[in-house]
């Protein structure tokens, strides 16, 4: 059994987007609704929080020792604890915002957008390739993921309200038109949130309202679960010197006072010993 442990009772309203930044040996993550970016250094238990405003939804490494953050309708650099830019703007409805993201081995950023009111079918997966930023498919109300396989040929993206994780072949291009259902989450098990692919090609997903994170084999078979002490589990990533530490973000959003009393660790950052290493997150290319 995989046992999670609390590493930071940060009480994030909407903790999301954990990313291990190898050059710093530190974990970064965001609080979307709290307008904050957090940094955790496990070597010395150092914890830093930056009030950046907006709705920072992910943070990833970028070339030149930079950090790239998605917030509201743009991509920004994090410099001295503040967002600068934008590097690029996203063409989408005003009620949309950025959500989850990942980086492939070519340095391309794959990011999702969503309706901030969680009602309109206006979210989509977008691709940022140096200077070009465009939608490539995956239309739904709330996108999550995406996550790219180690060989770069497959992308997984999530329709959260549809409780479906899709698998798309991108070996011949960037369109998500050619995909199939990888996993369907039962209503009683919550909603699939962020996804990550580990070094064995297995897909990890956090379950919003599901009290757990899950690991699925490449064929879609459920092979492991991590039972969590709070309901809203948002995403898993991997860090540490050997990428064998799993980190999990969670959220307090949507929980009543009574529910919070019953799950006081909601919104915390957790860690667990992973059954397989993760994959290092590449840097986003910012110049040709």
BELTANOR-V982516 format. One record per backbone hydrogen bond with DSSP energy under -0.5 kcal/mol. NH is the residue of the N-H (numbers start at 1). CO is the residue of the C=O. Records with the same first field share a line. If there is no record, write none. Layout:
NH = CO + CO
This chain:
2 = 225
3 = 1
4 = 2 + 227
5 = 271
7 = 269
8 = 269
10 = 8
12 = 267
15 = 250
16 = 30
19 = 28
21 = 19 + 26
22 = 20
24 = 21
25 = 21
26 = 21
27 = 40
28 = 19
29 = 38
30 = 16
31 = 36
32 = 14
35 = 31 + 32
36 = 31
37 = 50
38 = 29
39 = 48
40 = 27
41 = 46
42 = 40
44 = 41
45 = 41
46 = 41
48 = 39
50 = 37
52 = 35 + 50
53 = 35
56 = 53
57 = 70
58 = 70
59 = 17
60 = 68
62 = 66
63 = 284
65 = 62
66 = 62 + 63
68 = 60
69 = 76
70 = 58
71 = 74
72 = 55
73 = 71
74 = 71
75 = 88
76 = 69
77 = 84
78 = 67
79 = 77 + 82
82 = 79
84 = 77
86 = 75
87 = 75
88 = 75
90 = 73
91 = 89
92 = 90
96 = 93
97 = 114
98 = 72
99 = 112
102 = 110
104 = 108
107 = 104
109 = 128
110 = 102 + 108
111 = 109 + 126
112 = 100
113 = 124
114 = 97
115 = 141
116 = 95 + 114
118 = 115
122 = 120
123 = 140
125 = 137
126 = 111
127 = 134
128 = 109
129 = 127 + 132
130 = 285
131 = 129
132 = 129
134 = 127
136 = 125
137 = 125
140 = 123
143 = 113 + 141
144 = 158
146 = 156
147 = 156
149 = 154
152 = 149
155 = 168
156 = 147
157 = 166
158 = 144
159 = 164
160 = 142 + 158
163 = 160
164 = 159
165 = 183
166 = 157 + 164
167 = 180
168 = 155
169 = 178
170 = 153 + 168
171 = 153
173 = 170
176 = 136
179 = 177
180 = 167
182 = 165
183 = 165
185 = 163
189 = 186
190 = 187
191 = 208
193 = 206
194 = 234
196 = 204
198 = 202
199 = 277
201 = 198
203 = 216
204 = 196 + 202
205 = 214
206 = 194 + 234
207 = 212
208 = 191 + 206
209 = 231
210 = 207 + 231
211 = 207 + 231
212 = 207
213 = 226
214 = 205
215 = 224
216 = 203
217 = 221
220 = 217
223 = 215
224 = 215
226 = 213
227 = 225
228 = 211
233 = 207 + 231
234 = 232 + 249
235 = 249
237 = 247
239 = 245
243 = 240
245 = 239
246 = 244 + 272
247 = 237
248 = 270
249 = 235
250 = 268
251 = 232
252 = 12 + 13
253 = 13
255 = 252
260 = 256
261 = 257
262 = 258
263 = 259
266 = 263
268 = 265
269 = 8
270 = 248
271 = 5
272 = 246
274 = 244 + 272
278 = 243
282 = 280
284 = 61
285 = 107
